[in-house]
Amino acid sequence: MELLHSATFPSKQKLLIVVTIATALFTIIPLFYPFLEDPNFFLKQQPPSQSSIIKLQNPVVASHEGWDIFSGEWVPNPDAPYYTNTTCWAIHEHQNCMKFGRPDTDFFKWKWKPYGCVDGLPVFDPFRFLEIVRGKTMAFVGDSVSRNHMQSLICLLSQVEYPVDASVKDDDYFKRWTYETYNFTIAAFWTPHLVKSIDPGLTHPKYTDIFDLYLDEADESWTADIGDFDYVIISSGHWHYRPSVYYENQTIIGCHYCQLQNIIDLTMFYGYRKAFRTTLKAILDSKTFKGVMYLRTFAPSHFEGGLWNEGGDCLRKQPYKSDDHAQDDTTRKLHKIQLEEFWRAEEEAKKKGKMLRLLDTTQAMWLRPDGHPSRYGHMPEANVTLYNDCVHWCLPGPIDNLNDFLLAMLKREEDKGLLAQVRKMLS
């Protein structure tokens, strides 16, 4: 009898654990069930119209059942920062604001508080992040702001571990780093337009500032390797402002601000939409990519008093209040295009079993005119193209909070997987 009892005890204990977990989950899950079934659910409760996409105009206080983490405001966080420019080696020189003499420090002492959330979005937990991504891979695909975001993540994770260089190319634009304790690899793919592009001057020798963009061809520099990754974070924005000639089917169909004879100006918005449509199609059509794609929306610049090449600067010392400062018209249009193309692609993704998620951080970053390097991204006498940098973000700084959003989304993905496991155990 004693032998029988000892043999049956583990199965009883296992049953008790399953029942306890199931009870807890099914008490909590009804509150979040729509999101767990579809992690983009709460972001789509309003149709993607001009009035609803830009949440700055009429913020709605979210209920507990419909918690939209991307609509909110910045609140003080005296505990920040969680690293410094002397403790993290991954900071690019042009974003090392403290090194180059920025005198104020309040710009990194804020955190995001979604409407309806009492305590604010939890700040980045490097241990939790590394446990979630243990044994996995993550790619940041985009421009220098994408690289800025990745370097922020490396700095936040430096509280736990520094990665080792695992690059497969001898090219600073295509770096890979591995966290050996967690077998987690992070990578950067340089593709500022996301689609195939040819640098200025190569095809138009007389015009050294005009890019050739092949709007219906995704850039193979990232699509060829996409199958290696469990998570891919796509973003692009500021390079689309530059003069460009647009191609489709290998034929010139127009341009943006090219001022070339007999070529119609289709505006940057045409090219931006086509680039994202092609990018999302590449994800949907990929035979090798089985992971989760996150589209991080446009991170706006904050030039005041002129354009980037006309003496514009960003000297504000505090965030905007969400109810008193609307986005500029260009940011609104670019953000709207991204959301429309994302929703369009997501419908197709459901049919193909692909996982597309939205990091809709445009509102949050629009409210941070205080977090750019300005003149503190270089020595005062340096000869640089972007003298006052109001495009990238200081490290530490507001871009660190993008990783708060990223971890929140990863947690929800993890919860969805846990729900599926419990269902399987109980079936």
Residue, then its C-alpha position, 0 to 999 in steps of 0.5 A: m500500500e505504501l508503495l502504491h501511494s508513493a507511485t500515485f503521488p506524482s500524478k496527483q501532484k501534477l493534476l493539482i498543479v494543472v487544476t491550480i494553473a487552469t483555475a487561475l488562468f480562467t479567472i483572469i483570462p476573460l478580462f484579456y481573452p480578446f487580446l490573447e486570441d488576437p494580440n492586435f485586438f484592442l488596437k483595432q476597436q476603432p477603424p483606421s480613419q484619420s480621426s481615430i488613427i491619430k489618438l492624440q486628438n481625442p484620447v479615450v480612457a481605456s477600460h481594464e478590458g480594453w487596455d491600449i498600451f499605446s495611448g497615454e502620456w509621460v509621467p515622471n520616473p525618478d528611478a531612471p536611467y537604468y544604465t549610463n553612457t559610461t556603463c554601456w559600450a554599445i552607444h553610438e557616438h552621435q547618440n552619446c549626449m552626456k559625453f558631448g556635454r548635454p547639461d540637463t538630465d530630466f529627459f531620461k526620467w520619464k515613463w509611459k502611462p497608458y490611459g486607464c493604467v494606474d501604475g504606468l507601463p512596467v519598465f523594462d525588466p532585463f531578466r524577464f526579457l532574456e528568459i522569454v527570448r532564451g534560445k531565440t533570435m531577434a532582428f532589427v530591420g531598418d535605418s539608423v533609428s532602428r539601430n538606435h533602438m537595438q543599441s538601447l536594448i543592448c544597453l538595457l540588457s547590460q544590467v544582466e550580461y554583455p553579448v559577444d560579437a557573432s557577426v557573419k559579415d565584416d560590416d558594421y551595418f549588419k552586426r549580430w550579437t549573442y548572449e551566451t548564457y541565454n543563447f539569444t542572438i540579436a541582429a541589425f539589418w541596414t535597409p533604410h528604405l526597406v525596398k531595393s535602393i541605389d545610392p545617389g549619383l550611381t545612375h544620375p551622375k549629375y544629381t548626387d542626392i537622388f535615390d533610385l527606389y524599386l518600390d515593388e522589390a523588397d531589399e534582399s539584404w534582409t529578406a534573404d536571411i529572414g528565416d533565421f529569426d524568431y522575431v523581426i522588428i521592421s521600421s523605416g521613415h526618415w530616408h523616405y523624405r529624400p529625393s527619389v526616383y520611383y520604379e515599378n516593374q523596372t520602369i520609372i513611374g514617377c519620383h519624389y522631389c527629384q525635379l527631373q524633366n518629364i517625371i511626375d512628382l508622386t510625393m513621398f507618401y506614394g513611395y512610403r505606402k508602396a514600400f511598406r506594402t512590398t515589405l509586408k508582402a515579403i513577410l507574408d510570402s516568405k517560405t522560411f520565416k515562421g516567427v513574429m513580425y513587429l511593425r514599429t511605427f514612425a518615430p518622428s523628428h522634432f525640428e523647430g525654427g527650420l528644417w534640418n539643413e536650415g538651422g532647425d533645432c530641438l531644445r525643449k527640456q520636457p515632454y509634450k502633454s498629450d492633450d495640448h500638442a497635435q502631431d504635424d501633418t506629415t507625421r500624421k499621414l505617414h503614421k496613417i499609411q503604416l496602419e492602413e498597410f498593416w491592417r491590410a496585411e494582417e487580414e492576409a496573415k490570418k489566412k496564411g498563419k503568419m504572425l504580424r504585430l503592431l508596435d504603435t509607438t508614434q504617439a509616445m515618441w511624438l510627445r518627446p521633443d526633449g530626447h534628441p541629441s541636438r548639438y550634443g551628438h558630436m564635438p562643437e567643432a566637428n564637421v558633420t552633416l546633421y549638426n543639430d540632430c533631432v532625428h535620433w535619440c540620446l542614450p539613455g533616453p526616450i528610445d529606451n521606453l520602446n523596449d518597455f513596449l516591446l517587452a509588454m508585447l512579448k509577455r502577451e505573446e507568451d501568455k497566449g502560448l501559455l493559454a494554448q498549453v493549458r487548453k491542450m492539457l485539459s483537452 
